[in-house]
Structure formats: C-alpha cells, structure tokens
Amino acid sequence: MIGAGSAGCVVANRLSESPGRRVTLLDDGPELAPGQVPTGISGPNFFEAMAEPGRLHDDLIARRNPATEPSLYQRGRGVGGSSAVNAMVALQGDPAIYRGWGWHDADDAFARVLLETSLAAPDEVGGVSRALLDADERARPVPLTRRNGARVTSAEAYLWPVLDRANLTVRPRARVASILVDGTVAVGVRLADGTIEPADRVVVCAGAIHSPALLLRSGITIAGIGEGLQDHPAAVFTLQLNSGVDQDQRGLAISALLETQVHGDFGADTIQLLAMDSVGTGPDTAGLGAVMIALMTPTSRAGTVTIDSSGHPVIDFCLLHDERDVQALAAGVEQALEVLSRPPFAQIVDAIYIDAEGTMATSLNDPQALASWLRSASGDYVHASSTCAMGTVVDDQFAVEGYRNLFVCDASVFPTIPDVNTHLPTTMLAERFALGR
Ligand SMILES: Cc1cc2nc3c(=O)[nH]c(=O)nc-3n(C[C@H](O)[C@H](O)[C@H](O)COP(=O)(O)OP(=O)(O)OC[C@H]3O[C@@H](n4cnc5c(N)ncnc54)[C@H](O)[C@@H]3O)c2cc1C
C-alpha cells in the first residue's frame, strides 16, 4: 500500500483484519507514533501542525487560475497524511450526492468510521467564530476530529490500535518512485532508493495529487488519469480585529461555520462561510482573523494533474473555469458581506481586507469588480479531488481499468468533489473499499 493518509490508514487497518493477508504500508514522510505526537499536530491551530518539520510536501506548486502565479499547494506528508495537518472539520455531506453516484452503502461505511469527533469547548471558541454564531442563526459549531481537546489523526484512530498485528508493517520514510507492472498486472513497487518491494496487490492511497502522478510515472496512461481535478473555489476576507477580541485567548483556529444556498441563473449551489480565528503562525498574523467563502458544489472540471519530465506533479486547478461558478461564488460573497455588516462583527472588526496590500472590501461595490476580484484572487480550499475518478479511471471496485491487482483508494477516486470538506468523505470512501473484501 502506498500512502498512510486519511484513506491509507483505514485500508491498512481493514485489510490486515484478515490474518492470512500481509499488509505493508509505505509513506514518503515521517512516522507518527503513539506518545510522540508533535505539539503542533495535537494542538488547536492547524497552521502549527503544517509548520511541524516534514509534515507537508513542500515541493508541490499549483496554478489556481490563469490570472494568478503558481504557489505552494498544501498536502500532508508522513504517517497520518493530511489528517495530521488539516483543520479537523468533520462533515459527512449530502447523502443524495453519494446515492447519485450509486454508493448505496455510504451510510454503512460512515457507520464504520472510527474517527472520534467533538465540538469546541466554550472557552475554545474564538472571537470570529463567536461573532458568526451570534450573527446568524444558520451558523453552527462544527464537529472536529478531536478527543479531550487534542487532534485525532487517522493514524491514531486506525493504525495505533492494530500496530501489534503480525501481518501489518508500517514503513515511514519510504517514498515510492513507481509501481512495477508486468504487462497489465501490478507486481510490486520500486522505492526512491532503488529497493524493489514485490506484492500480490498494489493499493495506491497517495492522495488526489500524488496518486495520478504515480500512475503516470509508472507508465500507466489510460484515459482520464489526472483529469477532472477539482477543489472548492474560495475567497477570503481578512479581518482586522479590535480590542473586542482577546488576543491572549484566540481559541481554536476553526470552530464554527455557516452553510447556505445561493440561487440564480447559474442554478442552485451550496456555499460555506468558515470563521477563522487564526490566519497563520507568525507575529504579523496577531490581531487578524478571516472569513472564507467557499463554493462547495463547483461545476468546473477543467483542472489537471500531469507530470513533468522528471515525473513530478504539475498541478493546474482551473478554478472558476465555468462562468456559473464565478456567479455562484459572487452570490456567496454578497451574503458574507451582509453577515459581516451585522452587529456581532461590527463590534469586533475594524477593517475587512480583500488582499495583502490592504485593499478594503468596500472596493467590491459592483458586480464587475466582484467578479474580477474572484477571477484574480480566489484560491482553493485544500480539498483536491477526483483525478482518478470512479467510472473513468477505476471501476466500482476501485480497480484501475484494464489492469489486474492494481487499485486506487483516496480522494482522487470521488466521481466529483463532495459538497463538504473532504477528510470524512475520504475516510468513508476507504471504509467502502474495505467493505466485503
Ligand atoms: C492544510 C489542510 C487543511 C485541511 N482541512 C480539512 C478539514 O478541516 N476538514 C476536511 O474534511 N478536510 C480538510 N483537508 C482535506 C483532507 O485532509 C484531505 O482531503 C484528505 O486528508 C485526503 O486524504 P487522502 O488519503 O486522499 O490523502 P492524504 O491524507 O494526503 O494522504 C496521502 C499520503 O500519501 C503519501 N504519499 C504521497 N506520495 C507518496 C509516494 N510516492 N510514496 C509514499 N507515500 C506517498 C503522503 O505522504 C501522504 O501521507 C485539509 C487538507 C489540508 C492539506
């Protein structure tokens, strides 16, 4: 198995339930062992988790849209994968979406999920989240993958309880260079140090960026690999907070959000407003908060993951490629501005900025200005998805079309991006993979 992230931890646990099966789980990055979790990972601020050494793939550069310069795309690295650095938001999504894909066992798969969740304690809810909860009755505290105030990673939930299984080996710092294929049959992997690991079956769980890159690097070039890349397009308002927010008690980075529907010529879409009580780790982020506005049901599917001549992923999201997505996100931004004008925000916010240069949100005063800002300044929500889509690259048993003993199971397999943050849906997807195997 390749990749010990949200999906890989689940699959390793479930496959090794059968004592006759020997499972080896390889990951490029560092170990995450019981009793040795870095404080940044267990703590309340996911920016601190991302700052832990070796926990991000720091060489992934992505273009969000034609108007912006490519920049780092965050992906978790090491045992736990992105579950060890994410913002811990745990949402299931609209069951109708899974049923629409023919996943009638999604409820069963969710019922098997071992991740624990809890809401923030009252004294952990920061000023921006509190303002959102007070400003709008649709806002709600969000379930987080935490227990007793500490993050629960997929490694803790799925690997740690079974580390004593004689048939399970977890190998951190083992980067897979390519999958070995004999004709159309997967027979093992080659590590970056040249070691060859033979296998009867290869399950690729390297995530929506690295899985397609790995397949392409291995000479597997069936149609659709790396195509249809999606993320949730998002715009951010940075809030200059006043003394109404206690800076010594910032609380959790994320603890509340608001989901709303927008309607128009573009159709009907779901928007998420995410309150952010932290925007980073540096001293320059003190006194700042944010509200992120994300389009959770994008139409655009023009994004791609390809590889360069050295086999490294080349990521082009083409966010907002479809004009309907620009209009839907603009409608969400208008709702956000209205919510931000209400007293709970007015009491704690001195200024609302739309960029790092300090341009004020009041500059978005007409539809053209708003659309143009979105086209040039919107970004992703770190929810890459659908680059080895089921029905195109893999069949409904997660097997790569046309190949034997080769499977993909991670966020790349979603037929289209789920309408919520992707960690819990990816965990469910991996439980589906294991059902009946
Ligand atoms: C900063 C951040 C914040 C997020 N916040 C949230 C949130 O709050 N809620 C939510 O639901 N979702 C969130 N997400 C998204 C969510 O965490 C991911 O969608 C999910 O974890 C993806 O799971 P995965 O198994 O597909 O990939 P990952 O969990 O990323 O795992 C892939 C693993 O494969 C390994 N790998 C890659 N290539 C190789 C190779 N060649 N050899 C060996 N190993 C390899 C990687 O090191 C990694 O450990 C966030 C993501 C990030 C990065």
The ligand as an SDF file (V2000), in Angstrom:
LIG
                    3D

 53 58  0  0  0  0  0  0  0  0999 V2000
   -3.9340   22.1460    5.3740 C   0  0  0  0  0  0  0  0  0  0  0  0
   -5.1400   21.2700    5.1190 C   0  0  0  0  0  0  0  0  0  0  0  0
   -6.3240   21.5330    5.8060 C   0  0  0  0  0  0  0  0  0  0  0  0
   -7.4430   20.7340    5.5540 C   0  0  0  0  0  0  0  0  0  0  0  0
   -8.5410   20.8890    6.3370 N   0  0  0  0  0  0  0  0  0  0  0  0
   -9.5400   19.9850    6.2430 C   0  0  0  0  0  0  0  0  0  0  0  0
  -10.5920   19.9610    7.1990 C   0  0  0  0  0  0  0  0  0  0  0  0
  -10.6180   20.7290    8.1600 O   0  0  0  0  0  0  0  0  0  0  0  0
  -11.5730   19.0540    7.0450 N   0  0  0  0  0  0  0  0  0  0  0  0
  -11.5830   18.1760    5.9960 C   0  0  0  0  0  0  0  0  0  0  0  0
  -12.5360   17.4010    5.8830 O   0  0  0  0  0  0  0  0  0  0  0  0
  -10.5910   18.1500    5.0970 N   0  0  0  0  0  0  0  0  0  0  0  0
   -9.5580   19.0030    5.2200 C   0  0  0  0  0  0  0  0  0  0  0  0
   -8.4980   18.9270    4.3650 N   0  0  0  0  0  0  0  0  0  0  0  0
   -8.5420   17.9390    3.2760 C   0  0  0  0  0  0  0  0  0  0  0  0
   -8.3860   16.4950    3.7690 C   0  0  0  0  0  0  0  0  0  0  0  0
   -7.4830   16.4290    4.8540 O   0  0  0  0  0  0  0  0  0  0  0  0
   -7.9370   15.6240    2.5970 C   0  0  0  0  0  0  0  0  0  0  0  0
   -8.8990   15.6890    1.5800 O   0  0  0  0  0  0  0  0  0  0  0  0
   -7.7560   14.1660    2.9820 C   0  0  0  0  0  0  0  0  0  0  0  0
   -6.9130   14.0440    4.0910 O   0  0  0  0  0  0  0  0  0  0  0  0
   -7.1920   13.4130    1.7880 C   0  0  0  0  0  0  0  0  0  0  0  0
   -6.9090   12.0860    2.1660 O   0  0  0  0  0  0  0  0  0  0  0  0
   -6.0670   11.1460    1.2040 P   0  0  0  0  0  0  0  0  0  0  0  0
   -5.9860    9.8440    1.8650 O   0  0  0  0  0  0  0  0  0  0  0  0
   -6.6230   11.2360   -0.1660 O   0  0  0  0  0  0  0  0  0  0  0  0
   -4.6180   11.8340    1.1080 O   0  0  0  0  0  0  0  0  0  0  0  0
   -3.5960   12.2240    2.2640 P   0  0  0  0  0  0  0  0  0  0  0  0
   -4.2130   12.1890    3.6120 O   0  0  0  0  0  0  0  0  0  0  0  0
   -2.9590   13.4980    1.8230 O   0  0  0  0  0  0  0  0  0  0  0  0
   -2.5280   11.0390    2.2470 O   0  0  0  0  0  0  0  0  0  0  0  0
   -1.6500   10.7750    1.1740 C   0  0  0  0  0  0  0  0  0  0  0  0
   -0.3810   10.1780    1.7520 C   0  0  0  0  0  0  0  0  0  0  0  0
    0.3690    9.6020    0.6860 O   0  0  0  0  0  0  0  0  0  0  0  0
    1.7290    9.8590    0.9110 C   0  0  0  0  0  0  0  0  0  0  0  0
    2.4370    9.7920   -0.3740 N   0  0  0  0  0  0  0  0  0  0  0  0
    2.2760   10.5870   -1.4490 C   0  0  0  0  0  0  0  0  0  0  0  0
    3.1010   10.1940   -2.4340 N   0  0  0  0  0  0  0  0  0  0  0  0
    3.7970    9.1320   -1.9650 C   0  0  0  0  0  0  0  0  0  0  0  0
    4.8040    8.2990   -2.5090 C   0  0  0  0  0  0  0  0  0  0  0  0
    5.2760    8.4670   -3.7550 N   0  0  0  0  0  0  0  0  0  0  0  0
    5.3170    7.3000   -1.7400 N   0  0  0  0  0  0  0  0  0  0  0  0
    4.8710    7.1010   -0.4810 C   0  0  0  0  0  0  0  0  0  0  0  0
    3.9030    7.8690    0.0890 N   0  0  0  0  0  0  0  0  0  0  0  0
    3.3740    8.8760   -0.6530 C   0  0  0  0  0  0  0  0  0  0  0  0
    1.7520   11.2490    1.5280 C   0  0  0  0  0  0  0  0  0  0  0  0
    2.9640   11.4840    2.2260 O   0  0  0  0  0  0  0  0  0  0  0  0
    0.5280   11.2100    2.4280 C   0  0  0  0  0  0  0  0  0  0  0  0
    0.8430   10.7840    3.7360 O   0  0  0  0  0  0  0  0  0  0  0  0
   -7.3660   19.7010    4.5770 C   0  0  0  0  0  0  0  0  0  0  0  0
   -6.1800   19.4630    3.8880 C   0  0  0  0  0  0  0  0  0  0  0  0
   -5.0560   20.2190    4.1630 C   0  0  0  0  0  0  0  0  0  0  0  0
   -3.7660   19.9130    3.4430 C   0  0  0  0  0  0  0  0  0  0  0  0
  1  2  1  0
  2  3  1  0
  2 52  2  0
  3  4  2  0
  4  5  1  0
  4 50  1  0
  5  6  2  0
  6  7  1  0
  6 13  1  0
  7  8  2  0
  7  9  1  0
  9 10  1  0
 10 11  2  0
 10 12  1  0
 12 13  2  0
 13 14  1  0
 14 15  1  0
 14 50  1  0
 15 16  1  0
 16 17  1  0
 16 18  1  0
 18 19  1  0
 18 20  1  0
 20 21  1  0
 20 22  1  0
 22 23  1  0
 23 24  1  0
 24 25  2  0
 24 26  1  0
 24 27  1  0
 27 28  1  0
 28 29  2  0
 28 30  1  0
 28 31  1  0
 31 32  1  0
 32 33  1  0
 33 34  1  0
 33 48  1  0
 34 35  1  0
 35 36  1  0
 35 46  1  0
 36 37  1  0
 36 45  1  0
 37 38  2  0
 38 39  1  0
 39 40  1  0
 39 45  2  0
 40 41  1  0
 40 42  2  0
 42 43  1  0
 43 44  2  0
 44 45  1  0
 46 47  1  0
 46 48  1  0
 48 49  1  0
 50 51  2  0
 51 52  1  0
 52 53  1  0
M  END
$$$$
